[in-house]
């Protein structure tokens, strides 16, 4: 029986640039569909839709009619860099549920972590939940088609554990937000482009603004993948991104409120 997370929308920005990223997209979405009664928005920005051509048929094969619940949005673009923050904001605007989950396509969590994070917001305890611990709480998984197939067959995490190594976890991967708070707090900072310290900025901003931010003390599984300029420090916008982060981390609550009240990109989302 699926767990009811019907007041959550998982927003998943994608650009499928490698075979391992393709496998990760299929794995993470199949996992969500098989285990939860929830909502999924996938927005893909690329030259052509790899999701429709290659990923979706395999998701349908795995999950059958449940795949119909995926809302897939495709934007054709020849731009080599993936503006993840802009894509996330567009999906926040599209979502209608109480909770929005900023969800990386390479992430798997223990089943109970989803429930704890969801209930923590629904019962009013938290505004934002990081569904993993801070410190040595990441398991980096070197996956194969066989490994993920066996894992999906019965949610047997031993298949992930056997092929993982421990690493640190801080602020990325997935966050559960009360949608109202996500919007009120400035959404995603679109001044960051491609790979950036936006995960640190996001945590700093929402804690400094005084929202109730919680954590689940358990592991996050990261399905490893090739890294290009959209997911590593060779991003050509990296210097500007770091300058943006340097400015923001010196701001207190009032300065943050003033700064985000003047951001041009937020005018697109007025009234949502």
C-alpha positions as CSV (number, residue, x, y, z in Angstrom):
1,X,0.0,0.0,0.0
2,X,1.3,3.4,-0.9
3,X,1.9,6.1,1.7
4,X,-0.3,9.2,1.5
5,X,1.8,12.3,0.6
6,X,-0.9,13.8,-1.5
7,X,-0.4,17.3,-0.1
8,X,3.2,17.3,-1.5
9,X,4.5,18.0,-5.0
10,X,8.0,16.8,-5.9
11,X,9.5,19.3,-8.3
12,X,12.3,17.8,-10.3
13,X,14.4,19.9,-12.7
14,X,16.3,17.8,-15.3
15,X,18.7,17.8,-18.1
16,X,19.7,14.3,-19.0
17,X,23.3,14.6,-20.2
18,X,24.6,11.1,-19.6
19,X,23.5,7.5,-19.3
20,X,24.0,7.4,-15.6
21,X,21.9,10.5,-15.2
22,X,19.2,8.9,-17.3
23,X,19.2,5.8,-15.0
24,X,19.0,8.1,-12.0
25,X,16.0,10.0,-13.3
26,X,14.2,6.7,-14.0
27,X,15.2,5.2,-10.6
28,X,14.2,8.2,-8.4
29,X,10.8,8.7,-10.2
30,X,9.9,5.0,-10.2
31,X,10.8,4.9,-6.5
32,X,8.4,7.8,-5.7
33,X,5.6,6.4,-7.9
34,X,5.8,2.9,-6.4
35,X,5.8,4.1,-2.8
36,X,3.8,7.3,-2.5
37,X,0.4,8.7,-3.4
38,X,1.8,12.1,-4.3
39,X,2.4,14.6,-7.1
40,X,5.4,14.9,-9.4
41,X,6.3,17.8,-11.7
42,X,9.3,17.2,-14.0
43,X,10.6,20.2,-16.0
44,X,13.2,19.4,-18.7
45,X,15.1,22.1,-20.5
46,X,17.2,20.8,-23.4
47,X,17.6,20.6,-27.2
48,X,15.2,17.6,-27.4
49,X,13.2,15.7,-24.8
50,X,15.3,12.8,-23.6
51,X,12.7,12.2,-20.9
52,X,9.9,11.6,-23.3
53,X,12.0,9.7,-25.8
54,X,13.9,7.4,-23.4
55,X,13.1,7.8,-19.7
56,X,9.3,7.8,-19.7
57,X,8.9,4.5,-21.7
58,X,11.0,2.8,-19.0
59,X,9.1,4.5,-16.2
60,X,5.8,3.2,-17.7
61,X,7.2,-0.3,-18.0
62,X,8.1,-0.2,-14.3
63,X,5.1,1.7,-12.9
64,X,2.3,1.2,-15.4
65,X,-0.6,3.6,-15.2
66,X,0.9,5.4,-12.2
67,X,3.2,7.1,-14.6
68,X,0.2,9.2,-15.8
69,X,0.5,11.2,-12.6
70,X,3.8,12.8,-13.7
71,X,3.4,16.3,-15.1
72,X,6.2,16.7,-17.6
73,X,7.0,20.1,-18.9
74,X,9.5,20.5,-21.8
75,X,11.2,23.7,-22.8
76,X,13.3,23.6,-25.9
77,X,16.7,25.4,-25.5
78,X,20.1,25.4,-27.1
79,X,21.6,27.1,-24.1
80,X,24.5,24.9,-22.8
81,X,24.0,25.9,-19.2
82,X,21.1,24.7,-17.2
83,X,19.5,27.4,-15.1
84,X,18.2,25.2,-12.3
85,X,17.0,27.9,-10.0
86,X,14.8,29.4,-12.7
87,X,13.3,26.0,-13.6
88,X,12.6,25.3,-9.9
89,X,10.8,28.6,-9.5
90,X,8.6,27.9,-12.5
91,X,7.6,24.6,-10.9
92,X,6.9,26.2,-7.5
93,X,4.5,28.5,-9.3
94,X,2.9,25.6,-11.1
95,X,2.4,23.5,-8.0
96,X,-0.8,23.7,-5.9
97,X,-0.2,21.6,-2.8
98,X,0.6,22.6,0.7
99,X,4.2,21.2,0.5
100,X,6.7,21.6,-2.3
101,X,9.7,19.3,-2.4
102,X,12.8,20.6,-4.1
103,X,14.0,17.2,-5.2
104,X,17.3,16.3,-7.0
105,X,16.8,13.5,-9.6
106,X,19.8,11.6,-8.2
107,X,18.3,11.2,-4.6
108,X,16.8,8.3,-2.7
109,X,15.8,8.6,1.0
110,X,14.8,6.0,3.5
111,X,11.0,5.6,3.3
112,X,10.4,6.9,6.8
113,X,12.3,10.1,6.1
114,X,9.8,11.2,3.5
115,X,7.0,10.6,6.0
116,X,8.7,12.4,8.9
117,X,9.5,15.5,6.8
118,X,6.0,15.6,5.3
119,X,4.2,15.2,8.7
120,X,6.6,17.8,10.3
121,X,5.2,20.4,8.0
122,X,1.6,19.2,7.9
123,X,1.3,19.3,11.7
124,X,2.8,22.8,11.9
125,X,6.1,21.9,13.6
126,X,8.3,23.0,10.7
127,X,8.3,25.3,7.7
128,X,11.2,23.6,6.0
129,X,12.7,20.1,6.5
130,X,16.0,18.7,5.4
131,X,15.2,15.0,5.3
132,X,18.8,13.9,6.2
133,X,21.3,14.6,8.9
134,X,24.2,17.0,8.8
135,X,27.6,15.4,8.9
136,X,28.5,11.9,7.7
137,X,25.0,11.2,6.5
138,X,25.5,10.8,2.8
139,X,25.9,7.5,1.0
140,X,27.4,7.9,-2.4
141,X,26.1,5.0,-4.6
142,X,27.9,3.7,-7.6
143,X,24.9,2.1,-9.3
144,X,24.4,-0.2,-12.3
145,X,21.1,-1.2,-14.0
146,X,21.1,-4.4,-12.0
147,X,21.6,-2.7,-8.7
148,X,18.8,-0.2,-9.2
149,X,16.5,-2.9,-10.6
150,X,17.0,-5.1,-7.6
151,X,16.5,-2.1,-5.2
152,X,13.3,-1.1,-6.9
153,X,11.9,-4.6,-6.9
154,X,11.5,-4.6,-3.1
155,X,12.8,-1.4,-1.7
156,X,15.8,-3.4,-0.4
157,X,18.3,-0.8,0.6
158,X,21.0,-3.5,1.0
159,X,21.6,-3.2,-2.8
160,X,22.4,0.5,-2.4
161,X,24.4,0.0,0.8
162,X,26.7,-2.6,-0.7
163,X,27.8,-0.2,-3.4
164,X,28.1,3.0,-1.4
165,X,30.7,4.9,0.5
166,X,30.1,7.4,3.3
167,X,30.5,11.1,2.7
168,X,29.3,14.3,4.3
169,X,25.9,15.8,3.9
170,X,25.0,19.5,4.4
171,X,22.3,21.4,2.5
172,X,21.6,19.9,-1.0
173,X,19.7,17.0,-2.5
174,X,16.1,17.5,-1.2
175,X,14.2,19.9,0.9
176,X,10.5,19.9,2.0
177,X,9.0,23.4,2.0
178,X,5.7,24.8,3.1
179,X,4.9,26.3,-0.3
180,X,3.7,29.6,1.2
181,X,7.0,30.0,3.1
182,X,9.0,29.1,0.0
183,X,7.4,31.9,-1.9
184,X,7.3,34.4,1.0
185,X,11.0,33.7,1.6
186,X,12.1,34.6,-1.9
187,X,11.9,31.2,-3.7
188,X,15.1,30.2,-5.5
189,X,17.7,32.8,-6.2
190,X,17.9,33.1,-10.0
191,X,21.0,35.1,-9.8
192,X,22.8,31.8,-9.3
193,X,23.3,30.1,-12.6
194,X,24.2,26.4,-13.2
195,X,26.4,24.9,-10.5
196,X,26.5,27.2,-7.5
197,X,26.5,27.5,-3.7
198,X,22.7,28.0,-3.8
199,X,22.3,25.2,-1.4
200,X,24.3,27.0,1.3
201,X,22.5,30.3,0.5
202,X,19.0,28.7,0.7
203,X,19.7,27.3,4.2
204,X,21.3,30.5,5.4
205,X,18.4,32.6,4.1
206,X,15.5,30.6,5.5
207,X,17.1,30.2,8.9
208,X,18.2,33.8,9.1
209,X,14.6,34.9,8.2
210,X,13.4,33.0,11.2
211,X,11.5,30.1,9.7
212,X,11.3,26.8,11.6
213,X,13.9,24.6,9.8
214,X,14.1,21.0,10.9
215,X,16.1,17.9,10.0
216,X,15.7,14.1,9.9
217,X,18.7,12.3,11.3
218,X,19.1,9.7,8.7
219,X,21.0,9.0,5.5
220,X,20.6,10.4,2.0
221,X,21.5,8.2,-0.9
222,X,23.1,10.0,-3.8
223,X,23.3,8.1,-7.1
224,X,26.6,9.2,-8.6
225,X,26.8,10.5,-12.1
226,X,29.2,12.2,-14.6
227,X,29.8,15.9,-13.8
228,X,30.0,18.6,-16.5
229,X,29.8,22.3,-16.2
230,X,26.2,22.2,-14.9
231,X,27.2,20.1,-11.9
232,X,30.8,21.1,-11.1
233,X,33.2,24.0,-10.4
234,X,34.1,24.5,-14.1
235,X,30.8,26.4,-14.5
236,X,31.7,29.6,-16.3
237,X,29.4,31.6,-14.0
238,X,31.1,30.3,-10.8
239,X,32.9,33.6,-10.0
240,X,29.7,35.6,-10.2
241,X,27.9,32.9,-8.2
242,X,30.4,33.1,-5.4
243,X,30.2,36.9,-5.3
244,X,26.5,36.6,-4.9
245,X,26.9,34.2,-2.0
246,X,29.6,36.4,-0.4
247,X,27.2,39.3,-0.5
248,X,24.2,37.4,0.9
249,X,26.0,35.7,3.8
250,X,26.9,39.1,5.3
251,X,23.2,40.1,5.5
252,X,21.0,39.9,8.5
253,X,17.3,39.4,8.5
254,X,16.3,43.0,7.6
255,X,18.9,43.3,4.9
256,X,17.8,39.9,3.4
257,X,14.2,41.1,3.3
258,X,15.2,44.3,1.6
259,X,17.5,42.6,-0.9
260,X,14.9,40.0,-2.0
261,X,12.1,42.7,-2.2
262,X,14.1,44.3,-5.0
263,X,14.9,41.2,-7.1
264,X,13.6,41.6,-10.6
265,X,13.1,37.9,-11.2
266,X,10.5,37.7,-8.4
267,X,8.2,40.1,-10.2
268,X,7.4,37.2,-12.6
269,X,5.8,35.3,-9.8
270,X,3.8,38.1,-8.2
271,X,0.3,37.0,-7.3
272,X,1.0,33.2,-7.2
